[in-house]
Amino acid sequence: MKVLVIGSHGMLGRDLVNRLSNLSDQKNPGNEVIAVDREHVDITHGEDASKFITQVKPDVIVNCAAFSNVDACETQISEAFAVNARGARNVALAGKQTGAKVIHISTDYVFDGMKNEPYLETDKPHPLSVYGKSKLEGELAVQEIKGNCVIIRTAWLFGPYRKNFVTTILELGRKNRSVSVVTDQHGSPTYTTDLSDAIRTAISKDLRGIYHVTNSGTCSRHEWAQKIFELTGNQVSVLPLKTTDYKRAARVPQNSSLDCTKYTATTGQKMRPWQEALKEYIFQAM
Ligand SMILES: NC(=O)c1ccc[n+]([C@@H]2O[C@H](COP(=O)([O-])OP(=O)(O)OC[C@H]3O[C@@H](n4cnc5c(N)ncnc54)[C@H](OP(=O)(O)O)[C@@H]3O)[C@@H](O)[C@H]2O)c1
């Protein structure tokens, strides 16, 4: 099987290419992974994307490309929609035209965070930020194409290939005796390696529709930071902060934890707790 990973230099894309390549070696020697990023194909250019995908003729396309800087999206609105909405559509359309399955990656930030429980796939999205709005428009465009598509919504990614919340907190901890972290944002930290394995499962089980996939369990950003210092043995105080006292450009949901029951029920795979994944990342991958 030929799998095309778009956005392969990103945090998820790089880990996914690794995991898919390992799978190719061990279990499916026939699999071929083609890793591309913006310099090979710019998904905002529909014709280029279509021509490229037609030439490659993949069986599966995983679209990890995104304008993922949530705060920058607030000022670079047209770029955000170009990549996250029109780019998503271009990839899904080219996938349909060439008969490829398309796995599109989306986000918890399509929700407004007002729900007191984890969000289901059937809950109505209501994004608060430009990033969330552009990602939702991308989801809707992918669905409208009516190809063989699956949308995987995930959240709070960390992994070995880019600066993320864990690396930022550790860096702050090296320079300060205390760090202030918000207590009123709740979500599910998700290891890119575990998400990559779930994407492999989505390919092998030929999932269709929308699925929520995160590591299991929910925490506040404050609790996440405390766990990072506990695991690394750093004596840094984590002081509580309220979102309203932390100035940033984008509004983000207070609760964006995702209910992954549908993924587990359909595939028989359970995502492990975020604490276990974090431990493995810190001790094996950092
Ligand atoms: N990070 C998170 O916490 C998080 C949470 C929930 C969902 N997600 C979703 O998960 C997916 C992966 O996120 P990530 O954190 O891995 O993102 P990332 O690290 O920012 O990687 C995105 C990749 O896409 C590339 N890209 C951007 N515009 C492109 C274009 N026009 N054509 C081709 N490639 C382009 C980027 O290249 P450049 O570097 O050159 O721009 C980058 O290599 C995204 O769909 C994101 O929305 C992420």
The ligand as an SDF file (V2000), in Angstrom:
LIG
                    3D

 48 52  0  0  0  0  0  0  0  0999 V2000
   -0.2640   20.6730   17.9190 N   0  0  0  0  0  0  0  0  0  0  0  0
   -1.3710   20.4060   18.6090 C   0  0  0  0  0  0  0  0  0  0  0  0
   -1.4030   20.5060   19.8500 O   0  0  0  0  0  0  0  0  0  0  0  0
   -2.6330   19.9720   17.8920 C   0  0  0  0  0  0  0  0  0  0  0  0
   -3.7960   19.7680   18.6400 C   0  0  0  0  0  0  0  0  0  0  0  0
   -4.9450   19.3350   17.9840 C   0  0  0  0  0  0  0  0  0  0  0  0
   -4.9300   19.1030   16.6220 C   0  0  0  0  0  0  0  0  0  0  0  0
   -3.7910   19.3360   15.9040 N   0  0  0  0  0  0  0  0  0  0  0  0
   -3.8080   19.0870   14.4580 C   0  0  0  0  0  0  0  0  0  0  0  0
   -2.8900   18.0320   14.1930 O   0  0  0  0  0  0  0  0  0  0  0  0
   -2.3140   18.2180   12.8970 C   0  0  0  0  0  0  0  0  0  0  0  0
   -0.7980   18.2010   13.0150 C   0  0  0  0  0  0  0  0  0  0  0  0
   -0.4040   19.2700   13.8660 O   0  0  0  0  0  0  0  0  0  0  0  0
    1.1240   19.5570   14.1890 P   0  0  0  0  0  0  0  0  0  0  0  0
    1.1780   20.1180   15.5520 O   0  0  0  0  0  0  0  0  0  0  0  0
    1.9510   18.3890   13.8180 O   0  0  0  0  0  0  0  0  0  0  0  0
    1.4070   20.7550   13.1580 O   0  0  0  0  0  0  0  0  0  0  0  0
    2.8050   21.3610   12.7280 P   0  0  0  0  0  0  0  0  0  0  0  0
    3.9000   20.8430   13.5830 O   0  0  0  0  0  0  0  0  0  0  0  0
    2.6060   22.8460   12.6250 O   0  0  0  0  0  0  0  0  0  0  0  0
    3.0260   20.7750   11.2610 O   0  0  0  0  0  0  0  0  0  0  0  0
    2.2510   21.1830   10.1850 C   0  0  0  0  0  0  0  0  0  0  0  0
    3.0690   20.9570    8.9450 C   0  0  0  0  0  0  0  0  0  0  0  0
    2.2600   21.3760    7.8200 O   0  0  0  0  0  0  0  0  0  0  0  0
    3.0820   22.1100    6.9390 C   0  0  0  0  0  0  0  0  0  0  0  0
    2.2940   23.0240    6.1230 N   0  0  0  0  0  0  0  0  0  0  0  0
    1.7580   24.2150    6.4790 C   0  0  0  0  0  0  0  0  0  0  0  0
    1.1710   24.7950    5.4400 N   0  0  0  0  0  0  0  0  0  0  0  0
    1.3200   23.9470    4.3860 C   0  0  0  0  0  0  0  0  0  0  0  0
    0.9410   24.0110    3.0310 C   0  0  0  0  0  0  0  0  0  0  0  0
    0.2830   25.0770    2.5360 N   0  0  0  0  0  0  0  0  0  0  0  0
    1.2370   22.9680    2.2270 N   0  0  0  0  0  0  0  0  0  0  0  0
    1.9230   21.9090    2.6970 C   0  0  0  0  0  0  0  0  0  0  0  0
    2.3360   21.8080    3.9690 N   0  0  0  0  0  0  0  0  0  0  0  0
    2.0420   22.8200    4.8100 C   0  0  0  0  0  0  0  0  0  0  0  0
    3.9980   22.8880    7.8780 C   0  0  0  0  0  0  0  0  0  0  0  0
    5.0990   23.3820    7.1600 O   0  0  0  0  0  0  0  0  0  0  0  0
    5.7390   24.7940    7.6360 P   0  0  0  0  0  0  0  0  0  0  0  0
    6.4330   24.4910    8.9190 O   0  0  0  0  0  0  0  0  0  0  0  0
    6.6280   25.1420    6.4840 O   0  0  0  0  0  0  0  0  0  0  0  0
    4.6000   25.7480    7.8110 O   0  0  0  0  0  0  0  0  0  0  0  0
    4.3520   21.8170    8.9050 C   0  0  0  0  0  0  0  0  0  0  0  0
    5.4350   21.0320    8.4900 O   0  0  0  0  0  0  0  0  0  0  0  0
   -2.9000   19.5260   12.3600 C   0  0  0  0  0  0  0  0  0  0  0  0
   -4.0190   19.2290   11.5760 O   0  0  0  0  0  0  0  0  0  0  0  0
   -3.3550   20.2570   13.6160 C   0  0  0  0  0  0  0  0  0  0  0  0
   -4.4030   21.1550   13.3270 O   0  0  0  0  0  0  0  0  0  0  0  0
   -2.6330   19.7580   16.5080 C   0  0  0  0  0  0  0  0  0  0  0  0
  1  2  1  0
  2  3  2  0
  2  4  1  0
  4  5  1  0
  4 48  2  0
  5  6  2  0
  6  7  1  0
  7  8  2  0
  8  9  1  0
  8 48  1  0
  9 10  1  0
  9 46  1  0
 10 11  1  0
 11 12  1  0
 11 44  1  0
 12 13  1  0
 13 14  1  0
 14 15  2  0
 14 16  1  0
 14 17  1  0
 17 18  1  0
 18 19  2  0
 18 20  1  0
 18 21  1  0
 21 22  1  0
 22 23  1  0
 23 24  1  0
 23 42  1  0
 24 25  1  0
 25 26  1  0
 25 36  1  0
 26 27  1  0
 26 35  1  0
 27 28  2  0
 28 29  1  0
 29 30  1  0
 29 35  2  0
 30 31  1  0
 30 32  2  0
 32 33  1  0
 33 34  2  0
 34 35  1  0
 36 37  1  0
 36 42  1  0
 37 38  1  0
 38 39  2  0
 38 40  1  0
 38 41  1  0
 42 43  1  0
 44 45  1  0
 44 46  1  0
 46 47  1  0
M  CHG  2   8   1  16  -1
M  END
$$$$
